[in-house]
Amino acid sequence: MVPHEKGRAQGEEWGFVWPSVYDKSGQSAIDMQGKMTTQPSTAVLDRQGRIAAVVLGATTQSTLQGLIEDTLAEEGR
């Protein structure tokens, strides 16, 4: 199994419903403004598609949920 298939399978096992990016060329990492410098990395984007938060390395559902809630709260101001 190639890396992106492993990642996708793990995400499905964990019940993730959000998109995951695997880009062997590294262009996605370049496009993420150099903020996602390790794998795994998680980015929370705001409604305009800008990076609102980044977690380098493994994360938990509660951490991710908190970052999403913080991002939504910032946008509501």
C-alpha positions as CSV (number, residue, x, y, z in Angstrom):
1,M,0.0,0.0,0.0
2,V,1.4,3.4,-1.0
3,P,1.5,6.2,1.7
4,H,-1.5,8.1,0.5
5,E,-3.6,4.9,0.5
6,K,-2.4,4.2,4.0
7,G,-3.4,7.6,5.2
8,R,-6.8,7.5,3.5
9,A,-7.5,4.0,5.0
10,Q,-6.5,5.3,8.5
11,G,-8.7,8.3,8.1
12,E,-11.7,6.1,7.1
13,E,-11.0,3.8,10.0
14,W,-11.1,6.8,12.4
15,G,-14.3,8.2,10.7
16,F,-12.7,11.4,9.3
17,V,-15.1,13.1,6.9
18,W,-12.8,16.0,5.9
19,P,-10.4,15.9,3.0
20,S,-6.8,14.8,3.3
21,V,-4.0,15.8,0.9
22,Y,-1.2,13.6,-0.2
23,D,1.2,15.1,-2.7
24,K,4.3,13.2,-3.5
25,S,5.7,16.2,-5.5
26,G,5.5,18.5,-2.4
27,Q,3.6,21.2,-4.3
28,S,0.8,21.2,-1.7
29,A,3.3,21.9,1.0
30,I,4.8,24.7,-1.0
31,D,1.2,26.1,-1.5
32,M,0.7,25.9,2.2
33,Q,3.2,28.7,2.7
34,G,5.8,26.5,4.3
35,K,3.7,26.0,7.4
36,M,3.2,22.3,7.0
37,T,6.7,21.1,7.3
38,T,6.3,17.5,8.6
39,Q,4.0,14.6,8.1
40,P,1.4,14.3,9.4
41,S,0.4,17.9,9.4
42,T,-3.1,19.3,9.9
43,A,-4.2,22.7,8.7
44,V,-7.5,24.4,9.7
45,L,-8.6,26.8,7.0
46,D,-10.9,29.8,7.5
47,R,-13.9,30.4,5.2
48,Q,-11.7,32.3,2.8
49,G,-9.3,29.3,2.5
50,R,-6.5,31.0,4.5
51,I,-4.5,29.0,7.1
52,A,-6.0,29.7,10.5
53,A,-4.1,27.0,12.5
54,V,-1.5,24.3,11.9
55,V,-0.7,21.2,14.0
56,L,2.6,19.5,13.2
57,G,2.6,15.9,14.0
58,A,-0.3,13.8,15.3
59,T,-3.4,15.5,16.7
60,T,-6.5,14.5,18.6
61,Q,-10.1,15.1,17.8
62,S,-10.5,17.4,20.8
63,T,-7.5,19.6,19.7
64,L,-8.8,19.8,16.1
65,Q,-12.3,20.6,17.3
66,G,-11.0,23.4,19.6
67,L,-9.0,24.9,16.7
68,I,-12.1,24.8,14.4
69,E,-14.2,26.4,17.1
70,D,-11.6,29.1,17.7
71,T,-11.4,29.8,14.0
72,L,-15.2,30.1,13.7
73,A,-15.3,32.4,16.7
74,E,-12.6,34.7,15.2
75,E,-14.6,34.9,12.0
76,G,-17.7,35.8,14.0
77,R,-16.1,39.0,15.5
